[in-house]
Amino acid sequence: MSEQCCCVKTKKRSEKEYKSLINRLSRIEGQIRGIRNMVENDAYCTDILTQASAVSAAIDAFNRELLANHIKTCVADDIRNGGDEKIDELLYTLRKLMR
């Protein structure tokens, strides 16, 4: 008898949402590679820190977009269907993001 995890959730994203998120992640990935190259090439510390700060801002923007999409779709759908499970999940997630 195989065990299945009941807590695995998925979401089918629209093509537009998918492309937007993937593009953001690709840019972040490129920025990280750039920082690695800077370290490998002995770049000055403050120059690396400036780029690391840009990556942090890019991740924050990714999180904001993903959160907005989540509220507009998953949370709103749950509310429309008379549920409040997604609201509790959202509050928990926001607490984690705001640490």
KAWO-V511012 format. One record per residue. N is the residue number from 1. SS is DSSP state (A for helix, B for strand, O for the rest). PHI is phi in whole degrees, 0 to 359 (* if undefined). D_LAST is the distance of its C-alpha to the last C-alpha in whole Angstrom. Layout:
n-><N | N>
ss-><SS | SS>
phi-><PHI | PHI>
d_last-><D_LAST | D_LAST>
This chain:
n-><1 | 2 | 3 | 4 | 5 | 6 | 7 | 8 | 9 | 10 | 11 | 12 | 13 | 14 | 15 | 16 | 17 | 18 | 19 | 20 | 21 | 22 | 23 | 24 | 25 | 26 | 27 | 28 | 29 | 30 | 31 | 32 | 33 | 34 | 35 | 36 | 37 | 38 | 39 | 40 | 41 | 42 | 43 | 44 | 45 | 46 | 47 | 48 | 49 | 50 | 51 | 52 | 53 | 54 | 55 | 56 | 57 | 58 | 59 | 60 | 61 | 62 | 63 | 64 | 65 | 66 | 67 | 68 | 69 | 70 | 71 | 72 | 73 | 74 | 75 | 76 | 77 | 78 | 79 | 80 | 81 | 82 | 83 | 84 | 85 | 86 | 87 | 88 | 89 | 90 | 91 | 92 | 93 | 94 | 95 | 96 | 97 | 98 | 99>
ss-><O | O | O | O | O | O | O | O | O | O | O | O | O | O | A | A | A | A | A | A | A | A | A | A | A | A | A | A | A | A | A | A | A | A | A | A | A | A | A | A | O | O | O | O | A | A | A | A | A | A | A | A | A | A | A | A | A | A | A | A | A | A | A | A | A | A | A | A | A | A | A | A | A | A | A | A | A | A | A | A | O | O | O | O | A | A | A | A | A | A | A | A | A | A | A | A | A | O | O>
phi-><* | 266 | 268 | 241 | 279 | 276 | 261 | 278 | 243 | 226 | 217 | 276 | 265 | 294 | 300 | 297 | 297 | 302 | 297 | 297 | 294 | 296 | 298 | 299 | 296 | 296 | 296 | 297 | 301 | 295 | 296 | 296 | 299 | 297 | 295 | 301 | 298 | 298 | 295 | 297 | 260 | 58 | 295 | 293 | 306 | 293 | 294 | 294 | 299 | 298 | 291 | 296 | 295 | 296 | 295 | 300 | 295 | 294 | 293 | 299 | 295 | 299 | 298 | 298 | 296 | 296 | 296 | 299 | 298 | 297 | 296 | 292 | 249 | 302 | 291 | 298 | 298 | 297 | 296 | 302 | 271 | 83 | 261 | 222 | 299 | 291 | 294 | 297 | 298 | 297 | 299 | 298 | 296 | 299 | 299 | 294 | 290 | 267 | 297>
d_last-><40 | 37 | 34 | 32 | 28 | 27 | 24 | 24 | 24 | 25 | 26 | 29 | 28 | 30 | 32 | 30 | 27 | 27 | 29 | 26 | 23 | 26 | 27 | 23 | 22 | 26 | 25 | 22 | 24 | 27 | 24 | 23 | 27 | 28 | 25 | 27 | 30 | 29 | 29 | 32 | 34 | 33 | 31 | 30 | 27 | 26 | 27 | 25 | 22 | 23 | 23 | 19 | 18 | 20 | 19 | 15 | 16 | 18 | 15 | 13 | 17 | 17 | 14 | 15 | 19 | 18 | 16 | 19 | 21 | 20 | 20 | 23 | 25 | 23 | 22 | 25 | 27 | 26 | 26 | 30 | 31 | 30 | 27 | 24 | 22 | 20 | 19 | 17 | 16 | 15 | 13 | 11 | 10 | 9 | 7 | 6 | 6 | 4 | 0>
